[in-house]
Amino acid sequence: MCTLAWWTIASTNPGKIMFSLNKGAYTLELLAEKKEVVIAVPGVELTGALIGCGTCSGRDTDKAAKVGLTMQDIDGTNIKAPVPCKMLIHATVAQTMDADDHVVHLCDVKGVYGDENVDAVYGWKGYAEFAAAQQK
Ligand SMILES: Cc1cc2nc3c(=O)[nH]c(=O)nc-3n(C[C@H](O)[C@H](O)[C@H](O)COP(=O)(O)O)c2cc1C
């Protein structure tokens, strides 16, 4: 699990996403081998977990145990995602592009799952604050 801010939708039909991953990330090695990813948009309850998962490496840390996550199964993949999430995007890596200290990944979307009852967390003020993405 790698906290990832630099991702975006790249195509709507067919669905494609893209993201940029630093060359030091263990996730980069896993992706090179598995070529499969789930972009999980976490609920606001997972704010602490997203900082925790973004400040250590899965190379030497069991992140799920460290930040105390409950994981959920996702249709069509063995990858699990934390609970609660607003949205889960299951995708496979189609192309990569070297971007100096990062690698850009272009991925084909295989499935999208949403939960309207979850408030997504968002990084405000240049990631100085994390709070719900939507004001109510
Ligand atoms: C709020 C936040 C956003 C981040 N966004 C990205 C990102 O878009 N791309 C990236 O390569 N790393 C990003 N990181 C850093 C990775 O999450 C970090 O390198 C992580 O330790 C990699 O874990 P891994 O070695 O298990 O793959 C972010 C970290 C935080 C806290």
The ligand as a MOL file (V3000), in Angstrom:
LIG
                    3D

  0  0  0     0  0            999 V3000
M  V30 BEGIN CTAB
M  V30 COUNTS 31 33 0 0 0
M  V30 BEGIN ATOM
M  V30 1 C 0.1270 12.5760 1.2840 0
M  V30 2 C 1.1610 11.7420 0.5400 0
M  V30 3 C 1.0840 11.6660 -0.8460 0
M  V30 4 C 2.0410 10.9120 -1.5610 0
M  V30 5 N 1.9570 10.8570 -2.9320 0
M  V30 6 C 2.8870 10.1590 -3.6350 0
M  V30 7 C 2.8270 10.0900 -5.0630 0
M  V30 8 O 1.9190 10.5930 -5.7250 0
M  V30 9 N 3.8270 9.3950 -5.7070 0
M  V30 10 C 4.8370 8.7720 -5.0290 0
M  V30 11 O 5.7050 8.1840 -5.6490 0
M  V30 12 N 4.9030 8.8240 -3.6780 0
M  V30 13 C 3.9540 9.4800 -2.9630 0
M  V30 14 N 4.0180 9.5270 -1.5940 0
M  V30 15 C 5.1260 8.8180 -0.9250 0
M  V30 16 C 4.9220 7.2990 -0.8820 0
M  V30 17 O 3.6670 6.9860 -0.3060 0
M  V30 18 C 6.1000 6.6880 -0.0920 0
M  V30 19 O 7.2660 6.7510 -0.8940 0
M  V30 20 C 5.8760 5.2740 0.4280 0
M  V30 21 O 6.7290 5.0890 1.5370 0
M  V30 22 C 6.1610 4.1830 -0.5740 0
M  V30 23 O 5.9130 2.9410 0.0540 0
M  V30 24 P 6.4690 1.5720 -0.5360 0
M  V30 25 O 7.9820 1.6030 -0.4350 0
M  V30 26 O 5.8560 0.5020 0.3390 0
M  V30 27 O 6.0180 1.4880 -1.9570 0
M  V30 28 C 3.0720 10.2420 -0.8660 0
M  V30 29 C 3.1240 10.2980 0.5400 0
M  V30 30 C 2.1750 11.0450 1.2430 0
M  V30 31 C 2.2510 11.0850 2.7480 0
M  V30 END ATOM
M  V30 BEGIN BOND
M  V30 1 1 1 2
M  V30 2 1 2 3
M  V30 3 2 2 30
M  V30 4 2 3 4
M  V30 5 1 4 5
M  V30 6 1 4 28
M  V30 7 2 5 6
M  V30 8 1 6 7
M  V30 9 1 6 13
M  V30 10 2 7 8
M  V30 11 1 7 9
M  V30 12 1 9 10
M  V30 13 2 10 11
M  V30 14 1 10 12
M  V30 15 2 12 13
M  V30 16 1 13 14
M  V30 17 1 14 15
M  V30 18 1 14 28
M  V30 19 1 15 16
M  V30 20 1 16 17
M  V30 21 1 16 18
M  V30 22 1 18 19
M  V30 23 1 18 20
M  V30 24 1 20 21
M  V30 25 1 20 22
M  V30 26 1 22 23
M  V30 27 1 23 24
M  V30 28 2 24 25
M  V30 29 1 24 26
M  V30 30 1 24 27
M  V30 31 2 28 29
M  V30 32 1 29 30
M  V30 33 1 30 31
M  V30 END BOND
M  V30 END CTAB
M  END
